[in-house]
Every structure is written in structure tokens, then in C-alpha cells.
Amino acid sequence: MEGDDLKDRTKQFALRIIRLVKAMDQDLASRTIAAQIIRSGTSVSANYRAACIAKSRKDFINKLRITA
């Protein structure tokens, strides 16, 4: 696995989540669920990118625990 491979894969996952939510119905229940899906689906990529700029290996591992 290349160094940026996981960054690219998590970004693509986030973009697929966004497309999924756009395709959902726009009633009240769907909007509520869609908001949660967006937050949880896009946070994986954001948290992984934050881990990649960690100051040490220990800090990297600690930041990755947040994503799990």
C-alpha cells in the first residue's frame, strides 16, 4: 500500500457518502438520518488526515484510535 493510498481511499469513501445522501429522499426523517451519515462518513477521512500529521508514532496511533 502506497503512503497516500489510504488518504485517497478515505476521501473517495467520503465522496461516495455525499453522493448517497444526495440521492436520498428529502423528507424530515431522511434529512435527520442523512445528517448523521454525512458526519460519520466524512469524519473517517478527516481523522485519518489529522493522524497523518502527528508529531510521533505514539501520537499517530492515538489519533487513529479516534477513527475506529
For each residue, the residues with C-beta under 8 A, 3 or more apart:
1: 5 6
2: 5
3:
4: 7 8
5: 1 2 8 9
6: 1 9 10 48
7: 4 10 11 45 48 49 52
8: 4 5 11 12
9: 5 6 12 13
10: 6 7 13 14 44 45 48 49
11: 7 8 14 15 45
12: 8 9 15 16
13: 9 10 16 17 41 44 45
14: 10 11 17 18 41 42 44 45
15: 11 12 18 19
16: 12 13 19 20
17: 13 14 20 21 37 38 41 42
18: 14 15 21 22 38 41 42
19: 15 16 22 23
20: 16 17 23 24 37
21: 17 18 24 34 37 38
22: 18 19
23: 19 20
24: 20 21 30 33 34
25: 30
26: 30 31
27: 30 31
28: 31 32
29: 32 33
30: 24 25 26 27 33 34
31: 26 27 28 34 35
32: 28 29 35 36
33: 24 29 30 36 37
34: 21 24 30 31 37 38
35: 31 32 38 39
36: 32 33 39 40
37: 17 20 21 33 34 40 41
38: 17 18 21 34 35 41 42
39: 35 36 42 43
40: 36 37 43 44
41: 13 14 17 18 37 38 44
42: 14 17 18 38 39 45 46
43: 39 40 46 47 67
44: 10 13 14 40 41 47 48 67
45: 7 10 11 13 14 42 48 49
46: 42 43 49 50
47: 43 44 50 51 63 64 66 67
48: 6 7 10 44 45 51 52 64 67
49: 7 10 45 46 52 53
50: 46 47 53 54 63
51: 47 48 54 60 63 64 66 67
52: 7 48 49 60
53: 49 50
54: 50 51 57 59 60 62 63
55: 59
56: 59 60
57: 54 60 61
58: 61 62
59: 54 55 56 62 63
60: 51 52 54 56 57 63 64
61: 57 58 64 65
62: 54 58 59 65 66
63: 47 50 51 54 59 60 66 67
64: 47 48 51 60 61 67 68
65: 61 62 68
66: 47 51 62 63
67: 43 44 47 48 51 63 64
68: 64 65
